[in-house]
Amino acid sequence: MTIDLLPMIAEDKSWNEGMVDLPTFHVGNWYWKQYTGSGLFDLDKKWRDYTERELNLLLYGSEGPGGEPSSPSWPS
């Protein structure tokens, strides 16, 4: 089964503006806090301005196939 997430993401919004239109990801909710508190994303950057690397990190949890996020706060 494949889930199309793109209809749930507002391309013209950032994390701080509520770009993910799912109740658990609304601004201030637990999942929103997990992503925004990770230090991995620019919270004011619009979805449409994300690089391929940033999109992979957000959607798949890695910078590319088989990779791990690179962030000083990411546990090793």
TIVO-2410 file (N, C-alpha, C; in nm, 3 decimals):
# residues 76
REC num residu      c1      c2      c3 atome chaine
REC   1      M   0.084  -0.117   0.000     N      A
REC   1      M   0.000   0.000   0.000    CA      A
REC   1      M   0.089   0.124   0.000     C      A
REC   2      T   0.052   0.223  -0.078     N      A
REC   2      T   0.125   0.348  -0.085    CA      A
REC   2      T   0.035   0.462  -0.037     C      A
REC   3      I   0.092   0.547   0.045     N      A
REC   3      I   0.018   0.663   0.095    CA      A
REC   3      I   0.076   0.788   0.033     C      A
REC   4      D  -0.008   0.868  -0.029     N      A
REC   4      D   0.036   0.994  -0.090    CA      A
REC   4      D   0.027   1.104   0.015     C      A
REC   5      L   0.142   1.145   0.068     N      A
REC   5      L   0.147   1.246   0.173    CA      A
REC   5      L   0.135   1.388   0.121     C      A
REC   6      L   0.165   1.409  -0.005     N      A
REC   6      L   0.171   1.545  -0.058    CA      A
REC   6      L   0.041   1.625  -0.043     C      A
REC   7      P  -0.077   1.563  -0.055     N      A
REC   7      P  -0.199   1.643  -0.032    CA      A
REC   7      P  -0.211   1.695   0.112     C      A
REC   8      M  -0.135   1.637   0.203     N      A
REC   8      M  -0.141   1.678   0.343    CA      A
REC   8      M  -0.035   1.782   0.380     C      A
REC   9      I   0.044   1.823   0.280     N      A
REC   9      I   0.152   1.918   0.304    CA      A
REC   9      I   0.126   2.044   0.223     C      A
REC  10      A   0.125   2.157   0.291     N      A
REC  10      A   0.104   2.287   0.225    CA      A
REC  10      A   0.240   2.339   0.180     C      A
REC  11      E   0.262   2.341   0.049     N      A
REC  11      E   0.391   2.380  -0.007    CA      A
REC  11      E   0.430   2.524   0.025     C      A
REC  12      D   0.332   2.609   0.052     N      A
REC  12      D   0.360   2.750   0.077    CA      A
REC  12      D   0.372   2.783   0.226     C      A
REC  13      K   0.383   2.677   0.311     N      A
REC  13      K   0.396   2.699   0.455    CA      A
REC  13      K   0.523   2.634   0.510     C      A
REC  14      S   0.564   2.682   0.626     N      A
REC  14      S   0.679   2.627   0.697    CA      A
REC  14      S   0.628   2.544   0.816     C      A
REC  15      W   0.721   2.483   0.891     N      A
REC  15      W   0.681   2.411   1.012    CA      A
REC  15      W   0.608   2.505   1.106     C      A
REC  16      N   0.661   2.625   1.125     N      A
REC  16      N   0.600   2.720   1.217    CA      A
REC  16      N   0.463   2.768   1.171     C      A
REC  17      E   0.435   2.755   1.044     N      A
REC  17      E   0.306   2.797   0.988    CA      A
REC  17      E   0.208   2.681   0.975     C      A
REC  18      G   0.252   2.561   1.014     N      A
REC  18      G   0.164   2.444   1.008    CA      A
REC  18      G   0.158   2.378   0.872     C      A
REC  19      M   0.275   2.350   0.813     N      A
REC  19      M   0.278   2.294   0.677    CA      A
REC  19      M   0.221   2.153   0.667     C      A
REC  20      V   0.221   2.076   0.775     N      A
REC  20      V   0.167   1.940   0.771    CA      A
REC  20      V   0.024   1.943   0.825     C      A
REC  21      D  -0.071   1.912   0.737     N      A
REC  21      D  -0.212   1.919   0.774    CA      A
REC  21      D  -0.265   1.785   0.824     C      A
REC  22      L  -0.210   1.743   0.935     N      A
REC  22      L  -0.256   1.624   1.006    CA      A
REC  22      L  -0.272   1.665   1.152     C      A
REC  23      P  -0.379   1.626   1.217     N      A
REC  23      P  -0.401   1.671   1.355    CA      A
REC  23      P  -0.283   1.648   1.449     C      A
REC  24      T  -0.215   1.536   1.436     N      A
REC  24      T  -0.103   1.509   1.527    CA      A
REC  24      T   0.020   1.594   1.497     C      A
REC  25      F   0.023   1.660   1.381     N      A
REC  25      F   0.137   1.743   1.342    CA      A
REC  25      F   0.105   1.893   1.348     C      A
REC  26      H  -0.012   1.929   1.399     N      A
REC  26      H  -0.045   2.071   1.410    CA      A
REC  26      H   0.051   2.140   1.505     C      A
REC  27      V   0.073   2.267   1.484     N      A
REC  27      V   0.167   2.345   1.564    CA      A
REC  27      V   0.139   2.326   1.714     C      A
REC  28      G   0.243   2.286   1.786     N      A
REC  28      G   0.234   2.268   1.930    CA      A
REC  28      G   0.206   2.126   1.975     C      A
REC  29      N   0.160   2.038   1.885     N      A
REC  29      N   0.130   1.900   1.923    CA      A
REC  29      N   0.259   1.819   1.936     C      A
REC  30      W   0.249   1.700   1.996     N      A
REC  30      W   0.366   1.619   2.028    CA      A
REC  30      W   0.454   1.589   1.906     C      A
REC  31      Y   0.396   1.540   1.796     N      A
REC  31      Y   0.477   1.507   1.678    CA      A
REC  31      Y   0.542   1.631   1.619     C      A
REC  32      W   0.470   1.739   1.617     N      A
REC  32      W   0.526   1.866   1.569    CA      A
REC  32      W   0.648   1.901   1.652     C      A
REC  33      K   0.639   1.886   1.783     N      A
REC  33      K   0.751   1.918   1.872    CA      A
REC  33      K   0.871   1.827   1.847     C      A
REC  34      Q   0.846   1.701   1.813     N      A
REC  34      Q   0.955   1.608   1.786    CA      A
REC  34      Q   1.035   1.651   1.663     C      A
REC  35      Y   0.966   1.689   1.558     N      A
REC  35      Y   1.034   1.732   1.436    CA      A
REC  35      Y   1.101   1.869   1.455     C      A
REC  36      T   1.028   1.962   1.513     N      A
REC  36      T   1.082   2.098   1.524    CA      A
REC  36      T   1.191   2.106   1.631     C      A
REC  37      G   1.185   2.021   1.731     N      A
REC  37      G   1.285   2.022   1.836    CA      A
REC  37      G   1.411   1.943   1.802     C      A
REC  38      S   1.410   1.874   1.689     N      A
REC  38      S   1.525   1.791   1.651    CA      A
REC  38      S   1.647   1.873   1.611     C      A
REC  39      G   1.626   1.996   1.570     N      A
REC  39      G   1.737   2.078   1.521    CA      A
REC  39      G   1.776   2.046   1.378     C      A
REC  40      L   1.703   1.959   1.312     N      A
REC  40      L   1.736   1.917   1.177    CA      A
REC  40      L   1.674   2.004   1.068     C      A
REC  41      F   1.574   2.084   1.105     N      A
REC  41      F   1.500   2.160   1.004    CA      A
REC  41      F   1.494   2.308   1.037     C      A
REC  42      D   1.499   2.389   0.932     N      A
REC  42      D   1.475   2.534   0.945    CA      A
REC  42      D   1.325   2.551   0.960     C      A
REC  43      L   1.281   2.594   1.074     N      A
REC  43      L   1.138   2.599   1.105    CA      A
REC  43      L   1.061   2.706   1.028     C      A
REC  44      D   1.132   2.799   0.965     N      A
REC  44      D   1.068   2.904   0.887    CA      A
REC  44      D   1.080   2.883   0.736     C      A
REC  45      K   1.144   2.774   0.695     N      A
REC  45      K   1.162   2.744   0.553    CA      A
REC  45      K   1.036   2.680   0.497     C      A
REC  46      K   0.989   2.729   0.385     N      A
REC  46      K   0.870   2.675   0.319    CA      A
REC  46      K   0.901   2.536   0.260     C      A
REC  47      W   0.802   2.450   0.257     N      A
REC  47      W   0.817   2.316   0.200    CA      A
REC  47      W   0.873   2.324   0.058     C      A
REC  48      R   0.820   2.415  -0.022     N      A
REC  48      R   0.862   2.425  -0.163    CA      A
REC  48      R   1.010   2.461  -0.179     C      A
REC  49      D   1.072   2.514  -0.072     N      A
REC  49      D   1.211   2.555  -0.078    CA      A
REC  49      D   1.307   2.449  -0.022     C      A
REC  50      Y   1.255   2.336   0.023     N      A
REC  50      Y   1.341   2.230   0.075    CA      A
REC  50      Y   1.425   2.170  -0.036     C      A
REC  51      T   1.549   2.136  -0.004     N      A
REC  51      T   1.636   2.067  -0.098    CA      A
REC  51      T   1.599   1.919  -0.101     C      A
REC  52      E   1.650   1.847  -0.196     N      A
REC  52      E   1.624   1.703  -0.204    CA      A
REC  52      E   1.673   1.634  -0.076     C      A
REC  53      R   1.788   1.674  -0.026     N      A
REC  53      R   1.844   1.618   0.097    CA      A
REC  53      R   1.749   1.641   0.214     C      A
REC  54      E   1.697   1.763   0.226     N      A
REC  54      E   1.604   1.795   0.335    CA      A
REC  54      E   1.473   1.718   0.324     C      A
REC  55      L   1.424   1.704   0.202     N      A
REC  55      L   1.300   1.627   0.181    CA      A
REC  55      L   1.320   1.481   0.220     C      A
REC  56      N   1.434   1.423   0.179     N      A
REC  56      N   1.464   1.284   0.217    CA      A
REC  56      N   1.472   1.269   0.368     C      A
REC  57      L   1.537   1.363   0.433     N      A
REC  57      L   1.551   1.359   0.578    CA      A
REC  57      L   1.414   1.366   0.646     C      A
REC  58      L   1.330   1.453   0.597     N      A
REC  58      L   1.197   1.470   0.654    CA      A
REC  58      L   1.107   1.349   0.629     C      A
REC  59      L   1.103   1.303   0.506     N      A
REC  59      L   1.010   1.196   0.468    CA      A
REC  59      L   1.058   1.056   0.503     C      A
REC  60      Y   1.192   1.033   0.495     N      A
REC  60      Y   1.244   0.898   0.510    CA      A
REC  60      Y   1.340   0.882   0.628     C      A
REC  61      G   1.374   0.992   0.695     N      A
REC  61      G   1.462   0.983   0.810    CA      A
REC  61      G   1.609   0.969   0.778     C      A
REC  62      S   1.647   0.989   0.651     N      A
REC  62      S   1.788   0.984   0.614    CA      A
REC  62      S   1.812   1.080   0.498     C      A
REC  63      E   1.938   1.111   0.478     N      A
REC  63      E   1.974   1.205   0.371    CA      A
REC  63      E   1.970   1.139   0.234     C      A
REC  64      G   1.968   1.012   0.231     N      A
REC  64      G   1.963   0.936   0.107    CA      A
REC  64      G   1.946   0.790   0.143     C      A
REC  65      P   1.947   0.703   0.045     N      A
REC  65      P   1.929   0.561   0.072    CA      A
REC  65      P   2.032   0.508   0.171     C      A
REC  66      G   1.982   0.453   0.283     N      A
REC  66      G   2.070   0.390   0.381    CA      A
REC  66      G   2.148   0.484   0.470     C      A
REC  67      G   2.126   0.614   0.457     N      A
REC  67      G   2.202   0.711   0.537    CA      A
REC  67      G   2.139   0.739   0.670     C      A
REC  68      E   2.212   0.814   0.749     N      A
REC  68      E   2.161   0.858   0.879    CA      A
REC  68      E   2.163   1.009   0.882     C      A
REC  69      P   2.074   1.070   0.956     N      A
REC  69      P   2.074   1.216   0.968    CA      A
REC  69      P   2.207   1.266   1.025     C      A
REC  70      S   2.251   1.379   0.976     N      A
REC  70      S   2.374   1.438   1.031    CA      A
REC  70      S   2.336   1.566   1.103     C      A
REC  71      S   2.344   1.560   1.233     N      A
REC  71      S   2.312   1.674   1.316    CA      A
REC  71      S   2.393   1.659   1.444     C      A
REC  72      P   2.448   1.769   1.495     N      A
REC  72      P   2.523   1.759   1.620    CA      A
REC  72      P   2.439   1.701   1.734     C      A
REC  73      S   2.308   1.721   1.729     N      A
REC  73      S   2.223   1.672   1.838    CA      A
REC  73      S   2.172   1.529   1.814     C      A
REC  74      W   2.204   1.469   1.698     N      A
REC  74      W   2.156   1.335   1.667    CA      A
REC  74      W   2.241   1.234   1.745     C      A
REC  75      P   2.176   1.140   1.816     N      A
REC  75      P   2.252   1.043   1.894    CA      A
REC  75      P   2.335   0.951   1.805     C      A
REC  76      S   2.455   0.921   1.850     N      A
REC  76      S   2.540   0.832   1.770    CA      A
REC  76      S   2.546   0.692   1.826     C      A
***
